[in-house]
């Protein structure tokens, strides 16, 4: 008999049964563990003794009965603990002496957090060497980036130092900094502390994670008794669906996340808002790359993990192979002696689905999920979109409180009044409590998926917070580093910021990649180096954009698509995307773009000479040279060179060119004129003013 079955028989919680067994020195790992006949007898006897020793009014409260069953064993345990303490006292001194010998001899006192530059000075090493050391530890930090206490302690230990512990002094400045950052919003938002007596049980939030086409939506489809799969493009989920299911084991909120690798970020958001992550693994395929990724997301989110092995109805199903692969990833199934609940199910026939729902309920019971429904609502944005007919539609999951129609909410940079609450079936609701996913209408914009939402007391408060966040966001945009485009590349070269054009190339076939790379490599320039940092087949995806962003490069696509979502991401990251269908257009445009960015060749062309015949002194203006044009012409926009005795004594630009009292654009051979030169007034009779222009010639690659 298993723990949960024994608990159900005795009308107890699984946790109470586990406690009784452990008190009687019988080790069990979870509610799915098997209990021997001796253990069953011990539990039944303990409960019977506790029940017989209680008054009738107290028999209803079974947790007290469990505690009573443990009382007789308390005294001997105390004696044993005292004996152990005495033994420990005797053996303390020798280990302390050893530890002192092992500790580093140098002790550092640091004011944390500390910048990389300051830490390098403290430990007497070069900043670039410290940055390289951090990179080997998986920490990518710039010169002025701040390091927290934990990272700093590990680093100084690597250099033979020990960090002096001043916990009280270190904590204070960090807390003050946090208060300064959130002062404005803290003043407007009321902090609500939930009292233990106000907390009530809430349904679990369960996320389905896994590889594409492993049956996530099909299984949920069977549970919901609807046909979600048929509505998906190509039968693959391309968004996050949020659903509430009322099963025989209680209410459960399900999040169905996409399994395709292009939706990594969406899966990560799903894992971060869930209580239980269910890894969906097809029995015929086994663990795939996106399954491993889903495991990592779940572990990072710190949620409970369950496994549903799907497609067990197929002839090629191999359940044992899947369990072996799980064990290799440190997820040992319960029937193999581990702690991971594994359920074998089929979304087509419904095999094992009822048992699967029961295991989810048992896992939720162990987690003791609670929330206060009688407060202003808070939660997470699951997905958001803009529609033509209804405006912004936001799918949210309520985590605390109760969201009601008419509430004023703030999410990210947007606020609004809740005009409607709609469930997954399209029905209008008046309110939504904890763990309830719901669509809301009324926000003035589309917040980012994964952002928090909160109900506030007034529209004035919501507007103030939204405006404050918008100003902060604008400031962050201004601070973003400038990305490379073909238009600004030469400016960055002159500034010394870049000497190469980095390209991420995506094509439809391998032959195109080879032809384009060969043609681009033939473009020779000493000022601009073309560097193809990545090439691959298929449409441009988010990974290509992030690589180009990190490398200050551009993305070139040939016969591939760029979805609107990828274009939005590229715009946000400041990455330029150029798509082509003809290879010659691609090569020529890159060549012409680079030629236009190269500094043109400059050539000086003399246009004429004028002789200074008389110098006129004019008040408030200065000296004006009265000249006679000897040859050629002189233009108002020309450069001039003043020559005296065959040597140039000044070069500059004409400030004024006149014929009599009129300003003119040009004076030709044989005519007289008055010339004023910006920055030069020391004219002498006989000076020669030579005019010239600069001709620019476009350079070719």
Secondary structure as GFF3:
##gff-version 3
##sequence-region A 1 701
A	DSSP	alpha_helix	3	9	.	.	.	ID=ss1
A	DSSP	alpha_helix	14	23	.	.	.	ID=ss2
A	DSSP	alpha_helix	37	52	.	.	.	ID=ss3
A	DSSP	three_ten_helix	56	58	.	.	.	ID=ss4
A	DSSP	alpha_helix	62	71	.	.	.	ID=ss5
A	DSSP	alpha_helix	74	90	.	.	.	ID=ss6
A	DSSP	alpha_helix	92	102	.	.	.	ID=ss7
A	DSSP	beta_strand	106	108	.	.	.	ID=ss8
A	DSSP	beta_strand	114	115	.	.	.	ID=ss9
A	DSSP	alpha_helix	116	122	.	.	.	ID=ss10
A	DSSP	alpha_helix	127	136	.	.	.	ID=ss11
A	DSSP	beta_strand	146	147	.	.	.	ID=ss12
A	DSSP	alpha_helix	149	158	.	.	.	ID=ss13
A	DSSP	beta_strand	161	163	.	.	.	ID=ss14
A	DSSP	alpha_helix	167	181	.	.	.	ID=ss15
A	DSSP	alpha_helix	183	188	.	.	.	ID=ss16
A	DSSP	three_ten_helix	196	198	.	.	.	ID=ss17
A	DSSP	beta_strand	200	201	.	.	.	ID=ss18
A	DSSP	beta_strand	204	210	.	.	.	ID=ss19
A	DSSP	alpha_helix	216	224	.	.	.	ID=ss20
A	DSSP	three_ten_helix	229	231	.	.	.	ID=ss21
A	DSSP	three_ten_helix	233	235	.	.	.	ID=ss22
A	DSSP	beta_strand	241	247	.	.	.	ID=ss23
A	DSSP	beta_strand	250	256	.	.	.	ID=ss24
A	DSSP	three_ten_helix	261	263	.	.	.	ID=ss25
A	DSSP	alpha_helix	264	272	.	.	.	ID=ss26
A	DSSP	beta_strand	276	282	.	.	.	ID=ss27
A	DSSP	alpha_helix	289	301	.	.	.	ID=ss28
A	DSSP	beta_strand	304	310	.	.	.	ID=ss29
A	DSSP	alpha_helix	319	328	.	.	.	ID=ss30
A	DSSP	three_ten_helix	334	336	.	.	.	ID=ss31
A	DSSP	beta_strand	341	344	.	.	.	ID=ss32
A	DSSP	alpha_helix	353	367	.	.	.	ID=ss33
A	DSSP	beta_strand	370	371	.	.	.	ID=ss34
A	DSSP	beta_strand	378	387	.	.	.	ID=ss35
A	DSSP	beta_strand	391	400	.	.	.	ID=ss36
A	DSSP	beta_strand	403	404	.	.	.	ID=ss37
A	DSSP	beta_strand	408	411	.	.	.	ID=ss38
A	DSSP	beta_strand	414	422	.	.	.	ID=ss39
A	DSSP	beta_strand	428	429	.	.	.	ID=ss40
A	DSSP	beta_strand	431	432	.	.	.	ID=ss41
A	DSSP	beta_strand	437	443	.	.	.	ID=ss42
A	DSSP	beta_strand	452	456	.	.	.	ID=ss43
A	DSSP	alpha_helix	459	479	.	.	.	ID=ss44
A	DSSP	alpha_helix	489	494	.	.	.	ID=ss45
A	DSSP	beta_strand	500	507	.	.	.	ID=ss46
A	DSSP	alpha_helix	510	521	.	.	.	ID=ss47
A	DSSP	beta_strand	529	537	.	.	.	ID=ss48
A	DSSP	alpha_helix	542	551	.	.	.	ID=ss49
A	DSSP	beta_strand	554	558	.	.	.	ID=ss50
A	DSSP	alpha_helix	564	573	.	.	.	ID=ss51
A	DSSP	beta_strand	577	580	.	.	.	ID=ss52
A	DSSP	alpha_helix	583	597	.	.	.	ID=ss53
A	DSSP	beta_strand	601	618	.	.	.	ID=ss54
A	DSSP	beta_strand	622	635	.	.	.	ID=ss55
A	DSSP	beta_strand	639	644	.	.	.	ID=ss56
A	DSSP	beta_strand	647	659	.	.	.	ID=ss57
A	DSSP	beta_strand	662	663	.	.	.	ID=ss58
A	DSSP	beta_strand	666	668	.	.	.	ID=ss59
A	DSSP	beta_strand	672	677	.	.	.	ID=ss60
A	DSSP	beta_strand	688	697	.	.	.	ID=ss61
###
